Amino acid sequence: DQHDYRVSSVGLEREGEVSMEKLNNFLSWLRQEKGPDLFRSKGVLAVNGLKEKFVFHAVHMQFGASPQEPWKEGEKRRCKMVFIGKNMNRAELNEKFDECLVR
């Protein structure tokens, strides 16, 4: 039984909102480029124009996402995601995710 020490997790947290269009591009890139190495990912995101928290989760290549409960009055809109897999490039994931942010 060999252990694979290349498995790691990368967490991202940003204040602010993402663009839905750019988020979709990011998730497509993730599936195409990282799919086989990505075991699990999940996130709670503030999407520009959505009153609800956008909850995203994936196990291997099975992705699901849907709006959930609304952000509370005065609650800071932010994005949090975590990726677990092999050969996760923290800098690359951060850079690609930052492209989704609404500036």
Secondary structure, 3 states (H helix, E strand, C coil): CCCCCCEEEEEEEEECCECHHHHHHHHHHHHHHHHHHEEEEEEEEEECCCCEEEEEEEECCEEEEEEEEECCCCCCCEEEEEEEEECCCHHHHHHHHHCCECC
